[in-house]
Amino acid sequence: MESTIQPTEFDVHLFHEGSLYESYTLFGAHLVEENGVQGVRFCVWAPKAKEVRVVGDFNQWNGTKHQLMKISEQGIWMLFVPALIEGDMYKYEVYTEDGRSVLKSDPYAFYSEERPNTASIVYNLEGYKWNDQYWKRKKKMKQSYHSPMFIYELHVGTWKKHDDGRLYTYLELADELIPYVKEHGFTHIELLPIIEHPFDRSWGYQGTGYFSATSRYGTPKDLMNFIDRCHQENIGVILDWVPGHFCKDQHGLYMFDGTPTYEYQNESDRENYVWGTANFDLGKPEVQSYLISNALFWMNYFHIDGFRVDAVANMLYWQNKHELCENPYAVAFLRKLNEAVFLQDPTILMIAEDSTDWPLVTAPTSDNGLGFNYKWNMGWMNDVLTYMEADVHERKGLHNRITFSLLYAFNENFILPFSHDEVVHGKRSLLNKMPGDYTDKFAQLRLLYGYLLTHPGKKLLFMGGEFAQFDEWKDLDDLDWVLFDFDLHKKLNQYVKELLKFYRKSKPLFELDHHEEGFEWIDANNAQQQIFSFVRRGQKPDELLVIVCNFSNVAYEDYKIGVPLQTDYIEVINSDELAFGGSDVRNRKAVTASEGKYHGKPFYIEINIPRFGISVLRAKKKRGERKK
């Protein structure tokens, strides 16, 4: 219980300036004590409202006696109501300039009724006892750029459901999801938006309550417990976050005081016709205070480790224009946002989901960048899936789809995403994108995952991909867990576990992800045989891996590969192992490099290469190291 605090003139000034970054401590419903009386202080921003009342179960939804007082000319309204307690439900009754009244949920509510109901709920966020101190210390000691990062993206409501169709709660997910993620070796979980939203099939991307963790899965403190337990198992948590647009349902932010409040004034700027939503007015200072405060809120109260910022392209450029036209308000907002969150926590992950070629997305704002530290590599994802979906005989003509990404791989700090967007709306699952018969599909998916792992950049995989979900994501049902009863699905899952285990201990695969010195081609030009070979290096000169990818349906014996060091090479990963569902074309013994220039390298080796397979060989460093 906090003492009631009237906003200072400086608080009001900062809010209207766009710099009140803890605006959630002022706005919303707060349990407070005023003159020795306990109750709730309500505060809301409604600049064009003629009158604002608070209604709820405590006054039979009649706000006649609970009118808020306008405390600033710019439209901040406040009221203290004695005797209210945690759990009381409420809404704002907003009277508009044209004589209408609308019932609105609180934009700053900390908790909400479970859909389809829409009332806000008085909730005390204080009091959860965190146990993630070791995780926080560990984060400060390492840089993500030089560390492994393999993100497991998931939709909370459809990862797993009860037999009767009930959704798993945050606490039930903690019991089952966290051990599952840890067993596989993922470093982070990324949750599709969990802000309050009315429609399940919007997946959280069309929100009404940005400060309210959706009540579908439990209480805010249940979510804190989930994140705390993730951290105790060394798993980071990233939120998919949507600062570009919001839901137009009547009880939400849309036309909050009867006029455009959180959205742009002009219809052509306001309306997002693609998604049926409204675009935030990112040039309005009060909206900046709202959104930046929201990011800091999730960091402060929920210990979130990062944000995947949704639809950056839709913010950078004005909507509904015939040509690309920069939105200067959005550009300035994104820079301001990133500066604020990094000032609060330098270890935070700010990840731009951006499909444009906007320059310097991951450069600091001081260097005229947008200030993110990561960007999804949508170009790589589109190119590699176009290549993989093509018939094997057509891939010769698509050779540059594999090589092109290395021309720009180090221009930004990239994450390579196989996300939910690629396995929904008729696009088919990753497994079903692969051409050929049943076994060829699995072989090529193993190859694709091996290539994902060895290409420069951090990694992301949507749920179900780890056991080769055959159907695309069904956003009303949970994953097809029955597939673990089938041999090839079980073996592919084992392959994914081995890949991640190998990845996390192999410094050449992550130490120099964003530096050109960490990658060099061996042969990028063999379009005829559809074979690509390259080297990944760690920070130590002799710490390297040789990777060979065969995207054809022909296996090879004694295939000659140029290598940089004269030493033995030990095969450490082969996607064609019997244990993974392959035909076991492997290199069981160490391969000794011979002197002789090949592929521009001073030495060469001869190895077996499986069809639709990837082979990873480690250069032996220590004299006398035992051969595999």
N, C-alpha and C positions, 0 to 999 in steps of 0.2 A: 504494500500500500504506500503510494507516494503522496507527498504533500502537494496540494493543488498549486500549480504554477501558472500565473497569468503570463502570456507572451510579452516579452519586452518589445520596445519599439525596434530594437536591433533585430530580434527574431523576425518580426514582420517585414522589416526591410530586406533581410536575407532571403526570405521566402519569395518575395516579389522580385527579387534580383536574380533568382535561380540558383542560390548558393546555400539554402538551408538544407544541409545534407543529412540531418537527423530530424526531418520534419515529422516523422512518425511519433516522436516524443511529444509533439504539440497536437497534431491532428489525430482524429480517431476517438475511441472511447477508452478512457483511462480510469482505473480504480484509484481514487484519491481520497484524501482527508482534507476537509475545509472547515476551519473553525471548530475542530474537534468532532465533526460529523463526517462519517464515511459515506461515500457514494461514487458516482461516475461523472467525470467531466467529458462532455462531448464538444468536439471542435471540427468544423468543416469549412471548406472553401467553396463558395457559391456566389461569384461576383455579381451576377445579374439578377439574383433572386430578390423578390419583394419581401419574402418572409420564409423562415425555415423553422420547422418544428421537429421534435424527436417523438416518435411513436413506438410503442412496443407492448409486450405482454404486461408490463408494469402499469400501463395506463389504458389498457383495453384498446390499444391502437388509436387512441384519440389524443391528439397533441395540443388540444386547446390550452391546457395549463403548462405546456412545456415548450414555449417559444424560445428559440435561441436569440441571443443578443448579438447584434452586428458590432464587432469591436474594431473594425478597420474599414476605411472607405473602399478598399479594394476587395471587400467581400469575405472576410473571415468572420465566422459566426461561432458563438460559444455558449454553453449552458452547463451548470452543475446541477445534477439531480441527486438528492440525498437518498440513502437507503437502498440503492441499486447494488446488486451483487454479481459476481461472476456467473455466467450462464444466462443472464437476462438477454432477451432478443430485442432488436430494435431496427428501425429504419429512419431515414430523414424524409419528412414530408416537405417538399420544396414547392413554394408558390412562385410561379413564373410571372414575368412582366405582362403576359397576355391573359392573365387571370386563371390559368390552369394550375392544378396541383399534381405532382408526380411523387411516387414513393421510390426512394433510392436507397440501395445498399450503401454502406459506408466505404468510400474509396480506400480508407486506411484501416478497415476492420482487420483484426488479428485472427478472427475465426468466423465461420459462416455456417448457416444451416446446410444440411445435406440436400443436394438436388433431389426433387425439383423445387424445393422450397428455397427462398432467396434472402431471408432475413440475415442481418449481421448479429453476432453474438459477443457480448462482453467477455473478454478473456484476458487472463493475467499471464503474460509470457515469462515473468520472472520465476526463479525458484528451481529450474532444472540444474542438477549437479553434473557438470561435464567431467569426463574421464579421458580426455584426448590430449592431455598435456604433452605426452611423449611425441605424438603425431605432430603437434604444432612446433615443437622444438626441432624435430627432424626436418620438417619442411624448410625451416629457416637456414638449415645447414647445407642444403643442396639446391642446385639449379635445375629446373625442369628441362632446359635445353640440352643438357648433357646426360640426362637420365632416361631410362625406359619409360614409355607412356603408351599403354594399349588400353583404350577406353571401351567399356561395354555399355552400349546405348540401350535403354529399355523404356518401355511404356509400363508404368506401375500397374495399370488396370488389367493388362493382358499378358503379363509375363506368366502368371499362374493364377488360376481361380479354383475355388472350392468345387466339389462335385455338383453341388446344387446351384452353381453359378454365382455365388457370393464372391465379392472382391476380397483379395487379401488385404489385411491391414498393414500399416507401417511396421507394427511389431511382429506380425507373422512373416513379413518379408525379411525382417532382420534375422529371424530364425532360419530361414531357408535360402534366401538370396545371397546373403553375405558368405556363408560357407561355400556355396556354389561358385561364386565369383572368385573367391580365394583359391579354391581347388583348381580352377582353370588358369589362374595366373594373371588375370587382368589387374591393371594398376589403379583404374578409376571406374566409377559408375557414372554414367550421364543419364539423368532422368528427364524424359520429355516433360513439358511444363506441368508443374504441380500447383500453380496458383489456382484460385477458385474459378471454375468455369461451368456454365450451365449445361453444355451439350457434350456428352461423352465422345462423340465422333469428331469433335474438333481437336481431340488429343491434348487439350490444354492450351492450344495456340490462340484461342479466342476467349480471353479472360475478362472477369468482372471484378475480381478482388486480388490485387497484386501483392498485398501484405498478408493474405489469408491462404495458408496451406490448405488445399482442398480437403474438405471433411469426408470425402468418399472413403478415405483410407484411415481415418482416425483423427486424433487431436494434434495440434502443433507440437506438443511435448512428446507425443509418440514419434513424430518425425525427427525431433531432436535426438531421441533415443536411437533411431535408426542410423542417423548420420554419425553419432557418437560411436556406435558399435562398428560402423565401417572404419572409422579412424583407428579404433583399437586393433583392427585387423590389417592396418596399413593400406587401406583402400580410400582413395580420395573420392569426393562427391562433387559432380558438376551439375548445375541446373541449366536446362534449356530455358532461355529467357527471352521475352518478346516485348521490346521497348518500341516497336514500330507501329503497331496497330492493336485495336482491342474490339471486343464484342459489342454489338449494337443492341443487345437485349435491353428492354426499357428500364430494368432495375439497376443497370450498370452505369458506367461512366458516360455513356453517350448522351449528349445534350443535357448535361447534368442539372443545369439551372434553367433549362428551357432554351438555351442558346448554346452554340459551340463553346465548350469550356475546356475540355482536355484535347479536343480535336481542332483541326484547321477551320478557319472561318469560311473559306471558299469551297464550294462543293467539289470542284475538280481536284483540289488538293486533299480534301477531307475523305472522300469516298474511295475505298479500296474495293473496286468492283470484282477483282479476281476472287477475293476471299469473303466478300460480303461484310467487311468490317470497316471501321473508321481509323484513319491514320492519326496518331498523336501529333499535335502541333509542337514540334521539337524546337521551334523558335520562341515559344512562350515560356518565360522564366519560371512560372509556377509549375509547369509540366516538367521542366528540368529538375526543379527541387523534388518533385514527386518521384520521378524515375531514378535519379541518382540516389536519393534516399532509399528507394526500394532495394537497389543493389547492395548498399551498405547494410541495410536491415537484414538481408539474408546472410551476409557475412558475419555480422555482429551477433545475431540471435541464433542462427542455425549453423554457424561455422562452415559455411559453404566454401569449397576450394576453388571454384571457378564458375564461369558463365559461358555457355555457348550462345552467342548473341544472334538471334534468329533474323533472317531476311535482311541482312545489311544492304544488299543491293536495292531493296525497295525503299530504303531510307536515303541512300546516297543520291538517288535520282528521283525527280518529281514523278509521281504517278500520272497516268492519263495524258502524257505528252506523246507526240508522234516521233520525237527524237530524244536521245539521251540529254537530259538537262539537269545539271547539278543542283542539288538542294543544299544551299550554304548553311541553313539552319541545322540540318542533320549532321553535316560534316563537323560543325562547331560543337554540336551536342556530343557526338561520339568522342571527340578529343577531350572534352570537359569530363565526360563520364570516365574515360580511362585514366585521366590524371587523378581523379578523385579516388578511384578504387585502389590504384597503385600507391597513392599516398597513405591510404589506410593499411594496405597489406601488399608489400612488394612481391609476395609469392603467389598472388592470385593468378588464375588462368583466365585471360580474356580472349575468347575464341570467336573470330568473325566467321559466320556462315555467309560467305560472299562469293557470288558467281561471276563478278565483273573482273576486269583487268585494272581496277583502280590501283595506282601505284602506292607503295609504302604503307600498306595496311598494317604491317607489323613493325613499322619503324616508330621510334619515339616521337611524341608531338614536338619536341625540341628540334627535331630534324624534319619537320613538316609532315610527319607521318600521322596516321590515324590513332596510333598509340596502343593497338592491340598487341598481344605477344604471340598469338597463333591465328592462323587462317586455315579454313578447310580448303583442300586442293580439289575443287570441283572439276577442274579441267582434267587432271589425272584420272579421276574417277570415271568421268564420261568417256575418255579415250580408251582406258583399259577395258571397260565393259563393252564398248563398241567392238573392240578387237576380240574379246573372248566370246561374244555372242555370234560372231561371224562363223560360217562354215570353215572348217580347217583349211580347205583349198583356197578360200578367199583371203586368208590372213596375209598372204604374200603381198597383196596390194594395200594392206593396211599397216605395213611395217612401222611407219612413222608414228602411229598411235601409241606405240610402246616407247619409242626413243624421244618423242617431242618433249615430254615432261622434264627431261634432264637439261633442257635448254633454259628452264626457268626455276628449277627445283630449289635453288638457293637464293632467289630474289626475295622470298618471304619465309617465315617460319611456318612450315606447312604441317597440317594433320591430314592423313589420307583416310577419307571416310567411305565406308560402305554402310550407309545409314538407312533409316526407315524409309526415306523418300525413294530409295531404289528398289524396294520390295513391296510396293503397294500400288493400288489403282491400276491393276492389270499389267504391271511391269514384270511380274513373276519373281520368284525367289532367286537368290544367287545360284543355287544348284540348278534350277530349272532354266536359267539363262544359258547354261552350258550346252553346246550342241552335242549330238551323238547319242549313243545308246546309254543304258543305265550306268554301266561301269565307267564309261568314258566321261560322263557328267561328273562323277565323283573324282576321277583322276584330274580333270581340269580344274575343279574347285580346289583340290589340294594344291595344285600348281598356282592358282590365283592367290591363295592365302600365303603361300611361300614367297611369291613375288611381292605381295603387300608387305610382308615382314622385312624383306631385304631391300626394298626401295627406300631411299632417304625420306625421312619424315616420321612423325608420330602416327599412331594408328587408331582407328575406330571401327567397331563392328556392331551391327544391330543384333539384338537378341534373336536367337534361333539359328543364326548363321553358324554358331559354334558346333551345332550337330546337324547341319545341312537340312534345315526346314525345307520340305519339298514344296509346300504351298506357299504363296506369298502371304505377307502378314494379314491376318484376319482380325481387324480391329474391334471385333465384338467377342472374340473367343480367345482363349489362352493358347500358348504354343502347343505344338503337337508332340507332347512328351512321350507318346506311345512309340515314336520313332526310335527311341533307345532300345526297343526290342528287336530292331533290324540291324543286321551285322554291319553293313557299310556305313550306316549312320553312327553306330557306336564306334567304329574304327576311325571315322573322320573326326569324331569328337576327341578321341585319344590323340590323333595327329595334332589337333589344335592345342591341346594341353602341352604336348611335347614342343611345339613351335614356341609357345609363350614361355615355357621353361627355358628353352635355349635362348630366346630373345633377351630375357632379363639378365642372363649371365654373360652375354656376348657384347662387349663394349664396342666393337666395330659397327654394330647395328644401331647404336643410339648416341655415342659420344659426340660424333661430328655430323649429326643429322642435318644441320643447317649451314654446313661449311663444305665448300667444293673439295677440300683436301680429303673428305671422307668417302669420296666416290671417284672411280675411274672406269671407263669402259675397257673391256678386253676386246670384244667384237660386237659392234652395234649394227653391222651391215649385212648380216647373213639372213636376208629376207627369204632366200630360196629354201633353206632348211628350217626357217622360223626358230632359230636358236639365238639367244642373247646371253652374253657372258660379261661379267663385270666384277670389280673388286670393291669391297667395303673396308674402310680402315678405321682403327681407333686412334687415340691420341699418341700412342707409342708407334714408331715407324714399322716395327716387325709384327704388330698386332693387326692381322688382316684375315679376311675371308674371301674366298673365290666362289662366285655364284654362277651357276649355269642353268638357264631356263630353256626348256624345249617345248615350244607350243605346237609342235607337229605330232602326228600320230605314228611316227617312225622312231624306233629305238636305234641307238648307235653303240658300236663297240670301238674301243681305242680311238675315241674322238679327241683330236689334238686341240689343246687350249694353251695360249700363251700365259705365262705367270711371271710376277715381278721378282720372286725370290727363289734361289736355288736351295730348296729344302724339301722335306717330305710334306705331303698334303694328306690330311685325314678327313674322310667324309664324315661330317657330323650331323647332317640332315639329308634325308632322301625321301621324297614324297611317295616313292614307289615301293616302300617296304611292305612286306606281307602284313605286318601288324597294323598298317594304316589302310589296308585294302588294296594294295598294289600287286604287281607281278614280280617284284623283288629283283629288278635290274639295278644292281648296286655296285659299289666299290668297297669291298670288304677289307682290303688291305690298304695300308698307306701307299700313296703314289709318289714316286721320287721324281723330282724335276730334272730334266736333262738340259744341257747347255745347247743353245741354238735359238736364234731369233725367230719369234713367231707372234703374230698379232701385235707387232711393235714392242713386244716384251723380250727380255734377254734369254728367257728359259721357257720350257713348255712341259706339259704333262699330257698323258693320254688316259682317258677315263671312259667308263661306260655311262651312257646317258639314256634314261628311260623315256618312252613316249609319254607325252603330256606330263612331264616331270620336272622337278627342280632338284638340283644337287648343290649342297653347300659344303665346301671344303675349307678346313682351317689349316693355315700355314703353321707347321710345327716350329716352336720357338726354342725350346730347351734341348740341349744336347742330351741324348740318351732317353728322351721321352718315349715311353713304350708305344709301339704301333698298335692301332686299334685292332 
